[in-house]
């Protein structure tokens, strides 16, 4: 500031905040309460109209043609900040519109009553004149705020905001499609040209014609002989100091974009390649409009320094994108693509990855249809995030599918998973939580085991909901304590909700509040609601969490299969019961229209019941279940010993029962339960039989009674 005649030494110092991203000239004046200038910065007399080049003592109203100056002075006298747009006279005889702000100052004995800040556009002819100023604006602190930027769109936005207007009036950023795309477009075209994607277009005048002529997101290929292709192939800058009007019109015709003729007429053009570690990744396309200083060799060197620094960040973003895409593909390939369940059970799910900071995690879920109209419902959460958690999640999913098909009880299955996690943890410490439930759609019973996981939510048909009380067990991989099984009966039509902690827990929310919110999402009427809608409702309120954990939700509507599709009989442990069992199954098979299956089913039942009588004690239960696509036969007894297929001599008279079962049934197996064991076999129903059953169901629904349908 240049002190005026009456300016005291106690005047407050003026700090000029130069906005390096703006082509706006800022002038600062100090005025007294009457509005006369008593201080000014060193450039103000060179720009503003004044007599003999001296602004001191000149009234603020004498350098403006607007009456709004009185409003500013009234604000100063009232100790308020004033703002106005004034037309200011310039030293060259012209005028310019300026945004003027008057800030009252408390300066003691000084005559400076206020500082007046004038912001006006820099004339085109004076832009880009001082290379030192351009370098400072372009390179100073440009890359300090983007150290952690790994998204191409954010990176482009931040870099282009510095490039325009500090270095040029308009600019584009084009990057190789293989760097930012999903490999859906070939790297090279038939003529060897590379595909580029336009990530950003910026114009300092906010001219929408630039966006219309050069749309963001467009994928294009430049001809091999063009300067753009030369820049990309050589990794060297290309300078066109003046693009003539004829050349611009020619480009407009070739590109079939009429606005190009006016936008690029008589402009100066500079292409700055973005050269990474291995290859050229793209380029900045910089333009200075007519009337501004044209690019020269010094600008080229300065621009290349900017592009070289930017290349480091594009390299990092490219590597991050590849690694991140690989991690996401790995995780998604490990999540189930389809959930299976008995025909009476409906299952829906939702998986919500974490925020942009946490997109790969270890949450997983499963619904596995089991023999005998049963279903295994599982949900788990591997501690941590990233590829390691996703890989561990994949191992657990594979293991739980195997254990489910081995028909181990839930608690025993989780014990096996715990041993697996301890083996994994020997190489790299890891642990996980899991909830595993098996629902029997014949009896309506459910077995549940939980290892360090949050309790499932049960919503009763009348809308009441409760969090199941489970025996606390340590997470998988900790190796301490035992896992116990909880058995309970589920009312028909109840909802069974499994979820991971990301749904109810966050940094700014207590887990109790989250559990209450979850229960409120399943209010009266929810058991009759669509499960897809319930999945969406359960996630309400978590989308806005900035750094949420990934979330998995599994909702099952549990219903028993219809009574007419299941039959149970209790048999005495006598060989006469074999003949009785054969006769019992004939009537239901006839009602189901499965007369053709009677001979084979009788033979299978005979072998299973005979085996139970020979090796078990106590009563035997025979169960026949008609499911979608299969007919299941189960024999329950009190012996925990599982049968096995024996290798017998050709002359042996015994030991061939299970051989017969394995040959005649589609599949067979055995499992332990809390009362003994179950030996079962299934026969697949042909498409013709299924069509007949479906027709029978439709007719029965019309007349309210079952109708036997003959099998062709």
Buried (B, 14 or more C-beta within 10 A) or exposed (E): BBBBEBBBEEBBEBEEEEEBEBBBBBBBBBBBEEBBBBBBBEEBBEBBBBEEEEBBBBBBBBBBEBEBBEEBBEBBBEEEEBBBEBEBBBEEEEBBEBBBBBBBBEBEEBBBBBBBBBBBBBBBEEBBEEBEBBBBBBBEEBBEEBEEBBEBBBBBBBBBBBBBBBBBBBBBBBBBBBBBBEEEEEEEEEEEBBBBBBBBBBBBEEBEBBBEBBEBEEBBBBEEEBBBBBBBBEBBBBBBEEBEEEBBBEBBEEEEBBBBBBBBBBBBBBBBBBBBEEEBBBBBBBBBBBEBBBBBEEBBEBBBBBBEEBBEBBBBBBEBBEEBEEBBEBBEEBBBEEBBBBBBBBBBBBBBBBBEEBBBBBBBBBBBBBBBBBBBBBBBBBBBBBBBBBBBBBBBBEBBBEBBEEBBBBBBBBBBBBBBBBEBBEEEEBBBBBBBBBBBBBBBBBBBBBBBBBBBBBBBEEBBBEBBEBBEBBBBBBEEEEBBBBEEEBBEBBBBBBBBBBBBBBEEBEEEEBBEBBBEBBEEEBBEBEBEEBBEBBBEBBEEBEEBBBBBBBBBBBBBBEEBBBBEBEBEBEEEBBEBBBEBBEEBBEBBBBEBBBEEBBBBBBBBBBBBBEEBEEBBBBBBBBBBBBBBBBBBBBBEEEBEEEEEEEEEEEEBBBBEBEEBBEBBBBBBBEEBBBBBBBBEBBEEBBEBBEEBBEEBEEEEEBBBBEBE
